[in-house]
């Protein structure tokens, strides 16, 4: 489920080549999810890492994630992320 969410969002990412030759990428609708790198491919890779980290922070804090809905207690999620809950 989360892998599909990340893949779908990365597929919709927007990239722009900047004046200095670097690339800027962002995911529409996800505030704060952006990256900058020297090549488009490096920008895409960095953007995916940023999205994954952003998603973990959002889920841990119990914040709403646009385009993702399921119910989970923050406490169980915390344990899952620490590998303590089966």
C-alpha positions in Angstrom: 0.0 0.0 0.0 2.7 2.5 1.0 5.0 1.4 -1.9 2.1 2.0 -4.4 1.4 5.4 -2.8 5.1 6.5 -3.2 5.3 5.1 -6.8 2.1 6.9 -7.8 3.2 10.2 -6.4 6.7 10.0 -7.9 5.1 9.2 -11.3 3.2 12.5 -11.0 6.2 14.5 -9.9 7.1 17.7 -11.8 10.7 18.5 -12.7 12.3 21.7 -13.9 15.8 22.4 -15.1 17.2 25.4 -13.4 19.4 28.1 -14.8 22.5 26.6 -13.1 21.9 23.3 -14.8 20.5 21.5 -11.7 17.1 20.0 -11.5 14.3 20.8 -9.1 11.5 18.3 -8.5 8.4 18.4 -6.4 5.2 16.4 -5.8 2.0 18.3 -6.5 -0.3 18.5 -3.5 2.3 17.5 -1.0 3.7 20.6 0.7 7.4 20.4 1.5 8.1 17.4 -0.7 10.8 18.7 -3.1 14.4 18.0 -4.1 17.2 19.5 -6.0 20.1 17.7 -7.7 22.6 17.9 -10.5 20.7 15.5 -12.8 17.1 14.6 -13.4 17.7 11.0 -12.3 19.5 12.1 -9.1 16.7 14.5 -8.4 14.1 11.8 -8.8 16.0 9.5 -6.4 16.3 12.3 -3.9 12.7 13.2 -4.3 11.6 9.6 -3.5 13.7 9.6 -0.4 12.2 12.9 0.7 8.7 11.6 0.1 9.4 8.4 2.1 10.7 10.4 5.0 7.9 12.9 4.8 5.4 10.0 4.8 6.9 8.4 7.9 6.8 11.8 9.7 3.2 12.4 8.7 2.1 8.9 9.8 4.0 9.0 13.1 2.4 12.3 14.0 -1.1 11.1 13.0 -1.4 13.8 10.3 -3.6 13.4 7.3 -1.8 12.4 4.1 -3.5 13.6 1.0 -4.4 10.6 -1.2 -3.8 8.0 1.5 -6.5 6.7 3.8 -6.5 3.8 6.3 -6.9 3.6 10.0 -4.1 2.9 12.3 -3.3 4.0 15.8 -0.1 6.1 16.1 1.1 3.9 18.9 0.9 0.7 16.8 2.6 2.5 13.9 5.4 3.7 16.2 5.9 0.1 17.3 5.8 -1.2 13.7 8.5 1.3 12.6 10.7 0.2 15.5 10.2 -3.4 14.6 8.5 -4.2 18.0 5.0 -5.0 16.9 4.1 -8.0 14.8 
